[in-house]
Amino acid sequence: MTSHEACIHFFFTGHIPKGVEQVFYSSNRSESNARMERYFSICEDQGIKNDDEISLIVSSIGELTNNCFDHNLGYWKDTPGCCLSWSKENNRLTFCIADRGRGIVETLRNVAGPEKSNQDILNLAFETVITGRAPENRGNGLKYVCRSIAKYSLNSIKCFSNDVIYEVNKSTDPVIKTLPQLQSFGTLIFFQWRIL
């Protein structure tokens, strides 16, 4: 089983991967945040030399993993926390983050409006300032990740959540084109960076 297969398996089953290299499971936010230095090392070890790029990658991972905890307390399907995997293929460094919470669409449904489809809501999550934690002044995290991607056009993100998909730059094909099925809860995100 590859690292990303293990992460996908967690997304569908809630089974925490054991003994699979390049996979990290965090049951809580503190455990997840404690691994941020490890992601800096991974980027450096895999050939990313630019400190600004490394900072963008790690801060984007931080946004994505923090979202797993910020929006799912009390809403876990079964296994709390998130699973993160990584791989390097064809000069692309790919991180995958999975959780079994309520999903991005369900988090935003009440604030997005009842007339919006699941796809509309997922698009809003990545393209506008919107938060499921109103009246708090939040809602920039996913936009920050998209801006990081857009700054370097060879990078991409692919998100599966609540039966719908969102993509920025469709170059994640070496890792995954589609899932065997979609799922009505949880979130699975592939974040890919081209090493130049």
N, C-alpha and C positions, 0 to 999 in steps of 0.2 A: 504494500500500500504506500503510495507516495504521500508526501506531506499534505498536499492539497486534497487528495482523496480522503485523508483522515479528517481534515477540517470539514469537508462536505458531509462526511459520515456523521460527524458531530451535529451539524446543522439539521440533518434529517432524523437522527435517532436520540441525540442527547448523550450518547456514550462518549466519555472522555478518552481521547487517544492515549494509549500507553505504549511506551517504547518506540515511538516513531520520531526519528530525528527531525529537526527543523519545525517542530510543532510546540506551541506553548499554550497551556490552558490556564486561565485566571478565573478564580471563583469570585473575586471581588475587585473593586477598583484599585485599592492599594497594591494588591499583588500585580495587577496589570501595569500600573504606573512604575513600579519598581523595575520593570523590564525595559524601560525606555533606553537606558544606557546600552543594553544588549543589542538593540536595533541599530544604534549608531555603529557599533562594532561590525554588525553584519554588513551594513552598507559599505564601510571601509574595506572589509575583508573581501567583498565581492567586486571591488574595482571602481567604486564611485569615489573620485578624488576631490570633487568640488564640495567644500564645506557648506556652501549655501544650499546645494542640492540635497545633501545629507540632512540638513536641518529641515528642509521642506518635507522630505520623506518621513522623517521621524515625527515631526509635528503633525503631519497628516494622519499617520498611524495613531498618534495620541488622540486626535479628534475622533477618529472612527471607533477606537476602543472605548473611549470615555462615553460616547453615545450609547454603547451597549449597556452601561451601568446607569447613566443619567436618566434614561427613558424607560427602563424596564423594572425598576424596583416594585415588587408586588405583582408583576405581570409575567414572570417566567412561566413557560409552558411546563417545565419540569426541572431540568438542570440549569442552575443559574450561571452567570458568567459568560465569558467568550473564549473562543479558540482562535489562535492566530498561527498560520503556517507561512512558510516562505520557500522560494526556490529560485534558482538562476538557470535560465535556458536561453540560448541564442542571444546573449548580451541583454537579456531582459531580467530584471529583478522583480519578482512578483510576491506580494503579500496577500494573504486571504484572511479575512476576519469573519467569524460566524457567531451568531447568538441565537438563542431560542426564546426571545422575548416576544412582544406583541407585534413588532415590525414597524417600519417607518410610516407606512400608510396609516395604520391604526393609531399611532402616536399623534398624527396630525389631523385625523379625520374631523374632529370637532371644530378645530380652528379653520380648516380649509373650506368647509361648507358641504352640505349634504348633496349638492348637485354635482360635485366633482367625482370623477371616476378614480379607481385605484391608480391608473396610470397618470392621470392629471396630478394627483396628490404627490406621487413619487417624483414627478418632474418638478413640482413646486419645491420639494424638499432640497433639491440640488440647485435650483435656479433662482430662488427668491429668498428673502429673509422672512422666515416663518418658524414658529416654535410651538411645540405642544406643551410648553411650560409657561404660558401666558399667566399673569401679566409681566413675567420676568423679561428683561431686555436681552433676548438670546436669539438663536436661529441662524448664526453665521458659520457654524462648523462645517457643514457639508459644502457650502459655497467656498470656504477657504480651501478645502481639498480640491474642488474643481478648478479654482484659480491656480493652485500648485500644478495641476495637470496641464492646464492651458499654457502656463509659462514655458513649458517645454513640450512642443507639439507631438513628440514621439511617444508620450506617455498616455496611459489610459486608466479608466475605472469602469467596472461593470458591477452593478448592484442588482441582486435578486431580493425582493421583499414583498410579501403579501400578494403573491401570484403575478407580479409584474416585474419588468426589467428596466433599468436605466443605464445608459452607457455614455461615456465621454471618450471620444477617439476609440474606434473599434479595432484595437490591435492586441487584445488579450487572447486571440485565437490559439496561440501555442499552448495556453493553459486550459482554457475551456471555451467551447462555443455555446453550449446550452447545458441545462441540467436534465437528468432523466425525468424529472417532474418538477412542477412549481409547488410552493407550499404557502398556505394561507397565513402563516405567522413566521416570525423570525426574520433575520437579515443575514445575507451572505454577500460580502463585497470582495472583489478582486481589485487590487491597486497595483498597477504595473509601471515600472520605471525603466526606460531604455538607458543602458550604460554606453556612453560614447567614448 
